[in-house]
Amino acid sequence: MVTLKEVIRVGIADMNIVKEPETIRTSGLGSCVGVVLYDQHKKIAGLLHVMLPDSSLAKNGSINVAKFADTGIYGLMELLKLEGVRPMSLKAKIAGGAQMFQFGSSDTIRIGPRNIEAVKNELKRLSIPIVAEDVGGSSGRTIEFDPSTSMLSIRTVNKGTVEI
């Protein structure tokens, strides 16, 4: 008998968590960064689709926590804690942060590199080690994480699929 795994989808500026046998996927990672936090022993993982580096960029008082690296990573860690995951057992894999536009050098154009830097800084602040990454470049990505194997599958536009 074949068991089909359910794929939980995460949108832009969104986050969710899964337990095996489910997998979790997000598409449209251009300058955005996909952050996977996981506990390989409990076989549980969370995925965050970071759109912007810093919540200070929010236009109004109420913010979408998942939109920003500084608030989203902490928020995802808190969701995992509610499922019994100890923060010290978390590891991270990240992908995305492409430089989608090659003209100009202002910070408004460099969102991808700024997102990567913000994600790495926040993970360091929370003492969550990055065990693998596929960041930068100029192509969009789709990622899918399987908590039963701790493998992150990354499909990059015009470059195929790799697993980290």
SEVEX-616331 format. One record per residue (C-alpha): residue number from 1; x, y negated, z; chain. Coordinates in Angstrom, 3 decimals, always signed. Layout:
! SEVEX-616331
SITE resi        u        v        w chain
SITE  NUM        X        Y        Z     A
...
//
This chain:
! SEVEX-616331
SITE resi        u        v        w chain
SITE    1   +0.000   +0.000   +0.000     A
SITE    2   +1.349   -3.411   -0.975     A
SITE    3   +0.961   -6.218   +1.535     A
SITE    4   +0.804   -9.693   +0.056     A
SITE    5   +2.464  -12.411   +2.074     A
SITE    6   +0.465  -15.552   +2.594     A
SITE    7   +2.301  -18.709   +1.530     A
SITE    8   +1.551  -21.755   +3.668     A
SITE    9   +1.973  -24.953   +1.661     A
SITE   10   +3.341  -28.175   +3.105     A
SITE   11   +2.599  -31.431   +1.289     A
SITE   12   +4.617  -34.617   +1.043     A
SITE   13   +5.016  -36.277   +4.458     A
SITE   14   +3.572  -33.159   +6.085     A
SITE   15   +4.690  -30.311   +8.365     A
SITE   16   +3.501  -26.893   +9.449     A
SITE   17   +4.731  -23.717  +11.135     A
SITE   18   +4.515  -20.017  +10.250     A
SITE   19   +5.250  -16.623  +11.780     A
SITE   20   +6.249  -13.537   +9.850     A
SITE   21   +4.909  -12.139   +7.523     A
SITE   22   +3.835  -15.578   +6.219     A
SITE   23   +6.224  -17.779   +4.259     A
SITE   24   +6.188  -21.564   +4.005     A
SITE   25   +6.761  -23.693   +0.882     A
SITE   26   +6.959  -27.290   -0.235     A
SITE   27   +7.263  -28.729   -3.741     A
SITE   28   +8.227  -32.128   -5.071     A
SITE   29  +11.480  -32.606   -3.185     A
SITE   30  +13.046  -35.374   -5.219     A
SITE   31  +14.534  -37.960   -2.877     A
SITE   32  +12.577  -36.276   -0.060     A
SITE   33  +14.297  -33.744   +2.204     A
SITE   34  +12.828  -30.417   +3.271     A
SITE   35  +13.829  -29.508   +6.816     A
SITE   36  +13.357  -25.942   +8.050     A
SITE   37  +13.678  -25.306  +11.776     A
SITE   38  +13.568  -21.652  +12.743     A
SITE   39  +14.117  -19.109  +15.477     A
SITE   40  +15.465  -15.983  +13.786     A
SITE   41  +14.741  -13.732  +16.773     A
SITE   42  +11.088  -14.770  +17.205     A
SITE   43  +10.671  -14.862  +13.387     A
SITE   44   +8.937  -18.237  +13.475     A
SITE   45   +9.721  -21.318  +11.405     A
SITE   46   +8.557  -24.828  +10.742     A
SITE   47   +8.915  -26.901   +7.597     A
SITE   48   +8.930  -30.692   +7.401     A
SITE   49   +8.779  -32.679   +4.140     A
SITE   50  +10.616  -35.933   +5.011     A
SITE   51   +9.773  -38.845   +2.736     A
SITE   52  +11.645  -41.746   +4.384     A
SITE   53  +14.614  -42.010   +6.748     A
SITE   54  +13.315  -44.210   +9.531     A
SITE   55   +9.922  -44.954  +11.091     A
SITE   56  +10.913  -48.629  +11.367     A
SITE   57  +10.016  -48.717   +7.636     A
SITE   58   +6.344  -48.153   +8.528     A
SITE   59   +4.094  -50.969   +7.393     A
SITE   60   +1.603  -50.810  +10.264     A
SITE   61   +1.295  -49.697  +13.882     A
SITE   62   -0.058  -46.201  +13.296     A
SITE   63   +2.399  -43.894  +11.561     A
SITE   64   +2.387  -40.449  +10.020     A
SITE   65   +5.020  -38.728  +12.172     A
SITE   66   +5.872  -36.233   +9.394     A
SITE   67   +6.756  -38.982   +6.919     A
SITE   68   +9.999  -40.010   +8.639     A
SITE   69  +13.179  -38.137   +9.585     A
SITE   70  +13.458  -39.724  +13.027     A
SITE   71   +9.911  -38.852  +14.132     A
SITE   72   +9.213  -35.756  +12.023     A
SITE   73  +12.078  -33.527  +13.146     A
SITE   74  +11.275  -34.170  +16.806     A
SITE   75   +7.564  -33.590  +16.089     A
SITE   76   +8.293  -30.283  +14.372     A
SITE   77  +10.472  -29.178  +17.283     A
SITE   78   +7.605  -29.980  +19.658     A
SITE   79   +5.171  -27.876  +17.564     A
SITE   80   +7.585  -24.948  +17.717     A
SITE   81   +7.952  -25.381  +21.494     A
SITE   82   +4.166  -24.986  +21.796     A
SITE   83   +4.643  -21.539  +20.199     A
SITE   84   +7.191  -20.547  +22.831     A
SITE   85  +10.374  -21.386  +20.931     A
SITE   86  +13.224  -22.711  +23.037     A
SITE   87  +14.913  -25.723  +21.363     A
SITE   88  +18.381  -24.250  +22.037     A
SITE   89  +17.503  -21.242  +19.840     A
SITE   90  +16.611  -23.380  +16.807     A
SITE   91  +18.683  -23.506  +13.643     A
SITE   92  +18.145  -25.698  +10.580     A
SITE   93  +18.374  -25.360   +6.823     A
SITE   94  +17.872  -28.436   +4.656     A
SITE   95  +17.391  -29.142   +0.949     A
SITE   96  +16.570  -32.121   -1.262     A
SITE   97  +17.627  -35.723   -1.030     A
SITE   98  +18.336  -36.124   -4.735     A
SITE   99  +19.332  -39.466   -6.208     A
SITE  100  +16.458  -39.573   -8.686     A
SITE  101  +17.328  -42.900  -10.303     A
SITE  102  +20.835  -43.671  -11.498     A
SITE  103  +20.503  -47.442  -11.832     A
SITE  104  +21.225  -49.904   -9.043     A
SITE  105  +22.885  -49.325   -5.703     A
SITE  106  +20.610  -51.113   -3.258     A
SITE  107  +19.325  -49.187   -0.253     A
SITE  108  +15.810  -49.150   -1.713     A
SITE  109  +17.128  -47.105   -4.644     A
SITE  110  +19.326  -44.825   -2.478     A
SITE  111  +16.434  -43.151   -0.615     A
SITE  112  +17.741  -39.582   -1.197     A
SITE  113  +21.191  -40.143   +0.332     A
SITE  114  +19.652  -42.170   +3.173     A
SITE  115  +17.165  -39.363   +3.889     A
SITE  116  +19.988  -36.790   +4.024     A
SITE  117  +21.984  -38.957   +6.430     A
SITE  118  +18.942  -39.607   +8.661     A
SITE  119  +18.025  -35.892   +8.783     A
SITE  120  +21.595  -34.882   +9.682     A
SITE  121  +21.813  -37.583  +12.361     A
SITE  122  +18.521  -36.536  +13.965     A
SITE  123  +19.436  -32.830  +13.937     A
SITE  124  +22.782  -33.688  +15.543     A
SITE  125  +21.030  -35.830  +18.161     A
SITE  126  +18.748  -32.891  +19.021     A
SITE  127  +21.709  -30.421  +19.019     A
SITE  128  +20.157  -28.299  +16.245     A
SITE  129  +22.897  -26.821  +14.027     A
SITE  130  +22.561  -26.955  +10.237     A
SITE  131  +23.512  -23.462   +9.057     A
SITE  132  +22.941  -24.067   +5.327     A
SITE  133  +22.121  -26.940   +2.992     A
SITE  134  +21.506  -27.755   -0.658     A
SITE  135  +21.297  -31.532   -0.812     A
SITE  136  +22.029  -34.393   -3.180     A
SITE  137  +22.342  -34.156   -6.921     A
SITE  138  +19.782  -35.633   -9.294     A
SITE  139  +17.205  -32.832   -9.708     A
SITE  140  +13.981  -32.070   -7.895     A
SITE  141  +13.505  -28.908   -5.836     A
SITE  142  +10.862  -26.528   -4.534     A
SITE  143  +11.741  -24.563   -1.411     A
SITE  144  +10.243  -21.544   +0.330     A
SITE  145  +11.340  -20.101   +3.680     A
SITE  146  +10.745  -16.567   +4.889     A
SITE  147  +10.988  -16.319   +8.708     A
SITE  148  +11.285  -12.518   +8.564     A
SITE  149  +14.640  -12.787   +6.711     A
SITE  150  +15.664  -16.389   +7.588     A
SITE  151  +16.272  -16.954   +3.854     A
SITE  152  +15.532  -20.267   +2.150     A
SITE  153  +14.813  -19.931   -1.560     A
SITE  154  +15.508  -23.123   -3.525     A
SITE  155  +14.283  -23.600   -7.080     A
SITE  156  +15.988  -26.597   -8.673     A
SITE  157  +14.695  -28.181  -11.870     A
SITE  158  +16.759  -26.947  -14.872     A
SITE  159  +19.111  -24.984  -12.581     A
SITE  160  +17.222  -21.869  -11.461     A
SITE  161  +16.846  -20.408   -7.986     A
SITE  162  +19.363  -19.849   -5.193     A
SITE  163  +18.965  -18.450   -1.682     A
SITE  164  +20.713  -19.825   +1.369     A
//
